[in-house]
Amino acid sequence: MDTKLTLKLEEKVIVEAKLYAKAHKTSISAIVENYLQSISSPTIKKQKITPLVKSLSGIIKADKVDNYKKDYADFLSAKYK
């Protein structure tokens, strides 16, 4: 059963939230409800993996990520010489 909840927020926050909701084709109520469920759920729910993430998984081999911080630092050093 749905119940009404009134919130007092800064006007700027509301405007930005409405823009975000519109861009993501959802409602502020749904965003707030999902957030509250996520922080109050006693069990961690498995998140859906989007098709994009599925398509990217496995691209980088596990043996290639051991020194990812050093590799990235080397990349940035070379880029900004």
N, CA, C and O atoms as a MOPAC input file, in Angstrom:
PM7 MOZYME 1SCF
protein

 N      0.84600 1    -1.16700 1     0.00000 1
 C      0.00000 1     0.00000 1     0.00000 1
 C      0.90000 1     1.24200 1     0.00000 1
 O      1.82000 1     1.35400 1     0.81000 1
 N      0.62300 1     2.15700 1    -0.90800 1
 C      1.38200 1     3.40100 1    -0.98000 1
 C      0.88000 1     4.38600 1     0.06500 1
 O     -0.31900 1     4.48000 1     0.32600 1
 N      1.81300 1     5.11400 1     0.65400 1
 C      1.50300 1     6.13900 1     1.64000 1
 C      2.22000 1     7.40600 1     1.23800 1
 O      3.34300 1     7.35700 1     0.73700 1
 N      1.58600 1     8.53200 1     1.45200 1
 C      2.15900 1     9.81900 1     1.08400 1
 C      3.19200 1    10.26200 1     2.11700 1
 O      3.01400 1    10.06800 1     3.32000 1
 N      4.28500 1    10.86700 1     1.61500 1
 C      5.34200 1    11.38600 1     2.46000 1
 C      5.68400 1    12.77900 1     1.95500 1
 O      5.90100 1    12.96800 1     0.75800 1
 N      5.73500 1    13.74800 1     2.84600 1
 C      6.08400 1    15.11000 1     2.47400 1
 C      7.49700 1    15.40900 1     2.95000 1
 O      7.84500 1    15.15000 1     4.10200 1
 N      8.30600 1    15.95700 1     2.05300 1
 C      9.68800 1    16.29800 1     2.38800 1
 C      9.91700 1    17.78300 1     2.17200 1
 O      9.35000 1    18.37200 1     1.25100 1
 N     10.74300 1    18.39400 1     3.01200 1
 C     11.16000 1    19.77900 1     2.83700 1
 C     12.60700 1    19.75600 1     2.36200 1
 O     13.49700 1    19.26900 1     3.05900 1
 N     12.82800 1    20.29700 1     1.15200 1
 C     14.16600 1    20.29700 1     0.57700 1
 C     14.47000 1    21.65500 1    -0.02300 1
 O     13.56500 1    22.44300 1    -0.29800 1
 N     15.74200 1    21.91900 1    -0.22100 1
 C     16.15300 1    23.13400 1    -0.89200 1
 C     15.56300 1    23.13700 1    -2.30500 1
 O     15.49200 1    22.09500 1    -2.95600 1
 N     15.14900 1    24.29800 1    -2.76400 1
 C     14.52900 1    24.39900 1    -4.09300 1
 C     15.47600 1    23.90700 1    -5.19300 1
 O     15.05100 1    23.23100 1    -6.13000 1
 N     16.75300 1    24.25000 1    -5.06900 1
 C     17.74200 1    23.82800 1    -6.06700 1
 C     17.82700 1    22.30600 1    -6.14400 1
 O     17.95800 1    21.75100 1    -7.23500 1
 N     17.75500 1    21.63500 1    -5.01500 1
 C     17.81200 1    20.17800 1    -4.97800 1
 C     16.60500 1    19.59300 1    -5.70300 1
 O     16.72900 1    18.62200 1    -6.44800 1
 N     15.44900 1    20.18600 1    -5.48000 1
 C     14.22600 1    19.70000 1    -6.12300 1
 C     14.31000 1    19.88100 1    -7.63500 1
 O     13.95600 1    18.97600 1    -8.39200 1
 N     14.77400 1    21.04000 1    -8.07300 1
 C     14.89600 1    21.30400 1    -9.51100 1
 C     15.84300 1    20.29900 1   -10.15600 1
 O     15.52800 1    19.72900 1   -11.20100 1
 N     16.99800 1    20.08200 1    -9.54100 1
 C     17.97200 1    19.12800 1   -10.07500 1
 C     17.41500 1    17.70200 1   -10.06000 1
 O     17.63700 1    16.93800 1   -10.99900 1
 N     16.70100 1    17.34800 1    -9.00700 1
 C     16.11500 1    16.01000 1    -8.91400 1
 C     15.08100 1    15.79600 1   -10.01300 1
 O     15.00900 1    14.71400 1   -10.59400 1
 N     14.28500 1    16.81500 1   -10.29900 1
 C     13.28600 1    16.70400 1   -11.36700 1
 C     13.96100 1    16.52900 1   -12.72500 1
 O     13.50600 1    15.73500 1   -13.54800 1
 N     15.03900 1    17.26600 1   -12.95900 1
 C     15.77800 1    17.11700 1   -14.21400 1
 C     16.37600 1    15.71100 1   -14.33700 1
 O     16.31800 1    15.08700 1   -15.39600 1
 N     16.94300 1    15.23400 1   -13.24100 1
 C     17.51900 1    13.89300 1   -13.22500 1
 C     16.44600 1    12.83900 1   -13.49900 1
 O     16.64000 1    11.93900 1   -14.31500 1
 N     15.32400 1    12.96200 1   -12.81200 1
 C     14.23300 1    11.99800 1   -12.97400 1
 C     13.72900 1    11.99400 1   -14.41500 1
 O     13.49900 1    10.93100 1   -14.99100 1
 N     13.55900 1    13.16500 1   -14.99000 1
 C     13.07800 1    13.25800 1   -16.37000 1
 C     14.07500 1    12.62400 1   -17.33300 1
 O     13.68800 1    11.88600 1   -18.23900 1
 N     15.35200 1    12.91200 1   -17.13800 1
 C     16.39100 1    12.36000 1   -18.01000 1
 C     16.46700 1    10.83700 1   -17.92200 1
 O     16.82600 1    10.16900 1   -18.89100 1
 N     16.12900 1    10.29700 1   -16.75800 1
 C     16.19800 1     8.84700 1   -16.55000 1
 C     14.82400 1     8.17800 1   -16.63700 1
 O     14.66400 1     7.00900 1   -16.28500 1
 N     13.83700 1     8.94300 1   -17.11300 1
 C     12.47400 1     8.42400 1   -17.32000 1
 C     11.93900 1     7.70100 1   -16.07500 1
 O     11.47200 1     6.56400 1   -16.14000 1
 N     12.02500 1     8.40100 1   -14.95600 1
 C     11.50800 1     7.87000 1   -13.69900 1
 C     10.89800 1     9.02400 1   -12.92400 1
 O     10.79600 1    10.13800 1   -13.43600 1
 N     10.50000 1     8.76000 1   -11.70500 1
 C      9.91300 1     9.80700 1   -10.86000 1
 C     10.77700 1    10.00900 1    -9.62300 1
 O     11.56000 1     9.14000 1    -9.23900 1
 N     10.61700 1    11.16100 1    -9.01900 1
 C     11.34700 1    11.42500 1    -7.78000 1
 C     10.90400 1    10.43700 1    -6.70700 1
 O     11.71800 1     9.97600 1    -5.90700 1
 N      9.62100 1    10.11600 1    -6.69100 1
 C      9.12000 1     9.13900 1    -5.71700 1
 C      9.82800 1     7.79900 1    -5.87400 1
 O     10.21400 1     7.17500 1    -4.88600 1
 N      9.99700 1     7.35800 1    -7.11900 1
 C     10.66700 1     6.07500 1    -7.35300 1
 C     12.13100 1     6.14000 1    -6.92900 1
 O     12.66100 1     5.18400 1    -6.36100 1
 N     12.78200 1     7.26700 1    -7.20500 1
 C     14.18400 1     7.42400 1    -6.80900 1
 C     14.32000 1     7.36500 1    -5.28900 1
 O     15.18200 1     6.65800 1    -4.76700 1
 N     13.47300 1     8.10200 1    -4.58700 1
 C     13.52500 1     8.12500 1    -3.12500 1
 C     13.18800 1     6.74200 1    -2.56400 1
 O     13.84900 1     6.26300 1    -1.64200 1
 N     12.16700 1     6.11100 1    -3.12000 1
 C     11.77900 1     4.77700 1    -2.62900 1
 C     12.91400 1     3.77700 1    -2.82400 1
 O     13.22100 1     3.00600 1    -1.91500 1
 N     13.54300 1     3.78100 1    -4.00600 1
 C     14.65700 1     2.85700 1    -4.25500 1
 C     15.82300 1     3.13200 1    -3.31200 1
 O     16.45400 1     2.20100 1    -2.81000 1
 N     16.10500 1     4.40200 1    -3.07600 1
 C     17.20000 1     4.74700 1    -2.16000 1
 C     16.90300 1     4.25500 1    -0.74100 1
 O     17.74900 1     3.63600 1    -0.09600 1
 N     15.69700 1     4.54000 1    -0.27300 1
 C     15.34100 1     4.12800 1     1.08800 1
 C     15.33800 1     2.61100 1     1.23200 1
 O     15.72900 1     2.08500 1     2.27400 1
 N     14.90000 1     1.91000 1     0.19400 1
 C     14.95600 1     0.44700 1     0.24200 1
 C     16.39500 1    -0.04200 1     0.29600 1
 O     16.71000 1    -0.99400 1     1.00900 1
 N     17.26800 1     0.61700 1    -0.46600 1
 C     18.65900 1     0.16200 1    -0.50500 1
 C     19.37000 1     0.35400 1     0.82500 1
 O     20.22200 1    -0.45800 1     1.18800 1
 N     19.03600 1     1.41600 1     1.56400 1
 C     19.73600 1     1.64300 1     2.83400 1
 C     19.07800 1     0.93600 1     4.00300 1
 O     19.68600 1     0.79000 1     5.06400 1
 N     17.83500 1     0.49500 1     3.82000 1
 C     17.14400 1    -0.13600 1     4.94500 1
 C     16.99900 1    -1.63800 1     4.78800 1
 O     16.50300 1    -2.30600 1     5.69500 1
 N     17.41800 1    -2.17600 1     3.66500 1
 C     17.29400 1    -3.61000 1     3.43000 1
 C     18.32000 1    -4.36600 1     4.26500 1
 O     19.50700 1    -4.04500 1     4.22500 1
 N     17.87400 1    -5.36600 1     5.02000 1
 C     18.81400 1    -6.12500 1     5.85700 1
 C     19.73200 1    -7.02900 1     5.03800 1
 O     20.81000 1    -7.40000 1     5.50300 1
 N     19.31900 1    -7.37900 1     3.84200 1
 C     20.15500 1    -8.22000 1     2.98500 1
 C     20.58600 1    -7.41400 1     1.77300 1
 O     19.86600 1    -6.54000 1     1.29000 1
 N     21.75500 1    -7.72600 1     1.30800 1
 C     22.26600 1    -7.04100 1     0.12000 1
 C     21.65300 1    -7.70900 1    -1.10100 1
 O     21.82900 1    -8.90500 1    -1.33400 1
 N     20.92800 1    -6.90700 1    -1.87500 1
 C     20.30700 1    -7.44000 1    -3.07600 1
 C     21.31400 1    -7.39300 1    -4.21600 1
 O     22.12300 1    -6.47200 1    -4.32400 1
 N     21.24100 1    -8.40000 1    -5.04900 1
 C     22.11100 1    -8.43700 1    -6.20200 1
 C     21.61700 1    -7.43000 1    -7.23200 1
 O     20.44500 1    -7.44100 1    -7.60700 1
 N     22.50800 1    -6.56600 1    -7.68200 1
 C     22.13200 1    -5.56500 1    -8.66500 1
 C     22.11500 1    -6.18100 1   -10.05400 1
 O     22.89100 1    -7.08600 1   -10.36200 1
 N     21.20300 1    -5.66500 1   -10.89400 1
 C     21.14600 1    -6.12000 1   -12.27400 1
 C     22.37800 1    -5.63000 1   -13.01600 1
 O     22.82700 1    -4.49900 1   -12.83000 1
 N     22.90200 1    -6.48100 1   -13.83700 1
 C     24.02900 1    -6.09800 1   -14.67100 1
 C     23.46300 1    -5.69500 1   -16.02000 1
 O     22.73800 1    -6.46000 1   -16.65500 1
 N     23.79800 1    -4.50000 1   -16.44900 1
 C     23.27900 1    -3.99400 1   -17.71000 1
 C     23.95600 1    -4.71300 1   -18.88000 1
 O     25.05400 1    -5.25100 1   -18.73100 1
 N     23.30500 1    -4.72000 1   -20.03000 1
 C     23.91400 1    -5.35800 1   -21.20200 1
 C     25.28700 1    -4.78400 1   -21.55500 1
 O     26.17100 1    -5.51600 1   -21.99900 1
 N     25.46500 1    -3.47200 1   -21.35600 1
 C     26.76200 1    -2.86100 1   -21.64600 1
 C     27.84700 1    -3.44400 1   -20.75300 1
 O     28.93000 1    -3.78500 1   -21.22800 1
 N     27.55800 1    -3.55800 1   -19.46000 1
 C     28.55100 1    -4.10400 1   -18.52800 1
 C     28.83900 1    -5.56700 1   -18.87100 1
 O     29.99000 1    -6.00200 1   -18.82700 1
 N     27.79100 1    -6.32700 1   -19.21300 1
 C     28.00200 1    -7.72000 1   -19.60100 1
 C     28.91500 1    -7.81800 1   -20.81000 1
 O     29.78500 1    -8.68600 1   -20.87500 1
 N     28.70900 1    -6.91200 1   -21.78100 1
 C     29.52300 1    -6.96400 1   -22.99600 1
 C     30.98100 1    -6.61400 1   -22.71200 1
 O     31.87600 1    -7.05800 1   -23.43100 1
 N     31.22600 1    -5.82100 1   -21.66700 1
 C     32.58400 1    -5.41500 1   -21.33400 1
 C     33.30600 1    -6.41800 1   -20.44400 1
 O     34.53600 1    -6.42800 1   -20.39400 1
 N     32.56200 1    -7.25300 1   -19.75000 1
 C     33.20900 1    -8.17800 1   -18.82500 1
 C     34.05900 1    -9.19000 1   -19.59400 1
 O     33.63800 1    -9.73800 1   -20.61300 1
 N     35.24200 1    -9.41400 1   -19.08500 1
 C     36.15900 1   -10.35300 1   -19.70800 1
 C     37.10800 1    -9.72200 1   -20.70300 1
 O     37.98900 1   -10.40300 1   -21.22800 1
 N     36.94900 1    -8.42800 1   -20.97800 1
 C     37.83100 1    -7.76300 1   -21.93400 1
 C     39.24500 1    -7.68300 1   -21.38400 1
 O     40.21000 1    -7.90000 1   -22.11800 1
 N     39.37900 1    -7.37200 1   -20.09400 1
 C     40.69400 1    -7.27800 1   -19.46500 1
 C     40.94500 1    -8.57900 1   -18.70800 1
 O     40.15400 1    -8.98100 1   -17.85500 1
 N     42.02800 1    -9.20900 1   -19.02800 1
 C     42.37200 1   -10.48000 1   -18.38600 1
 C     42.90700 1   -10.22100 1   -16.97600 1
 O     43.55600 1    -9.20400 1   -16.72900 1
 N     42.63700 1   -11.13000 1   -16.07300 1
 C     43.00800 1   -10.97200 1   -14.66700 1
 C     44.51300 1   -10.77400 1   -14.48300 1
 O     44.93700 1   -10.03300 1   -13.59700 1
 N     45.31700 1   -11.43100 1   -15.31500 1
 C     46.76400 1   -11.29000 1   -15.16400 1
 C     47.25600 1    -9.91600 1   -15.61400 1
 O     48.41000 1    -9.56500 1   -15.36700 1
 N     46.40200 1    -9.13900 1   -16.27000 1
 C     46.78800 1    -7.81800 1   -16.75500 1
 C     46.46500 1    -6.71300 1   -15.74300 1
 O     46.90000 1    -5.57600 1   -15.92900 1
 N     45.72000 1    -7.01400 1   -14.68700 1
 C     45.28800 1    -5.97700 1   -13.75700 1
 C     46.10600 1    -5.91700 1   -12.47100 1
 O     45.80000 1    -5.12400 1   -11.58100 1
 N     47.13100 1    -6.73600 1   -12.36700 1
 C     47.93900 1    -6.74700 1   -11.14700 1
 C     48.56900 1    -5.39500 1   -10.85700 1
 O     48.57700 1    -4.94200 1    -9.71200 1
 N     49.08800 1    -4.75700 1   -11.87700 1
 C     49.78500 1    -3.48700 1   -11.69500 1
 C     49.01400 1    -2.34000 1   -12.33000 1
 O     49.61300 1    -1.42900 1   -12.90300 1
 N     47.70100 1    -2.37800 1   -12.23400 1
 C     46.89600 1    -1.37700 1   -12.93000 1
 C     47.20500 1     0.04500 1   -12.45700 1
 O     47.15600 1     0.97600 1   -13.26100 1
 N     47.51900 1     0.23300 1   -11.19000 1
 C     47.83300 1     1.57900 1   -10.70200 1
 C     49.12200 1     2.09200 1   -11.33400 1
 O     49.19100 1     3.23800 1   -11.77800 1
 N     50.13700 1     1.24100 1   -11.37100 1
 C     51.40100 1     1.63300 1   -11.98400 1
 C     51.21200 1     1.85400 1   -13.47600 1
 O     51.73100 1     2.82400 1   -14.02800 1
 N     50.47400 1     0.96500 1   -14.13600 1
 C     50.22900 1     1.11600 1   -15.57300 1
 C     49.50400 1     2.42000 1   -15.87000 1
 O     49.83900 1     3.11800 1   -16.82700 1
 N     48.51700 1     2.74700 1   -15.05300 1
 C     47.76300 1     3.98500 1   -15.26900 1
 C     48.64400 1     5.20800 1   -15.00400 1
 O     48.56800 1     6.20000 1   -15.72900 1
 N     49.46900 1     5.13700 1   -13.97600 1
 C     50.38500 1     6.23900 1   -13.68500 1
 C     51.36600 1     6.42600 1   -14.83900 1
 O     51.66900 1     7.55600 1   -15.22300 1
 N     51.86000 1     5.32200 1   -15.38900 1
 C     52.76600 1     5.40300 1   -16.53300 1
 C     52.05900 1     6.01900 1   -17.74200 1
 O     52.63900 1     6.83000 1   -18.46400 1
 N     50.82400 1     5.63200 1   -17.95000 1
 C     50.02800 1     6.17500 1   -19.06000 1
 C     49.86600 1     7.68800 1   -18.90600 1
 O     50.06000 1     8.44200 1   -19.85900 1
 N     49.50600 1     8.12100 1   -17.69100 1
 C     49.31900 1     9.55300 1   -17.45800 1
 C     50.62900 1    10.31900 1   -17.60000 1
 O     50.64700 1    11.42900 1   -18.13200 1
 N     51.71700 1     9.73400 1   -17.13000 1
 C     53.02500 1    10.37700 1   -17.26100 1
 C     53.37100 1    10.59600 1   -18.72500 1
 O     53.82200 1    11.67400 1   -19.11100 1
 N     53.15900 1     9.57600 1   -19.53000 1
 C     53.45600 1     9.68400 1   -20.95600 1
 C     52.52200 1    10.66900 1   -21.64900 1
 O     52.93700 1    11.39800 1   -22.55000 1
 N     51.28000 1    10.68700 1   -21.23200 1
 C     50.28700 1    11.55900 1   -21.85600 1
 C     50.59500 1    13.02500 1   -21.59800 1
 O     50.43000 1    13.85300 1   -22.49400 1
 N     51.03400 1    13.36000 1   -20.40300 1
 C     51.22000 1    14.75800 1   -20.01400 1
 C     52.68200 1    15.20000 1   -20.00000 1
 O     53.03500 1    16.13100 1   -19.27700 1
 N     53.53000 1    14.55100 1   -20.78300 1
 C     54.94500 1    14.96100 1   -20.86900 1
 C     55.06600 1    16.23600 1   -21.62000 1
 O     56.17300 1    16.74300 1   -21.80000 1

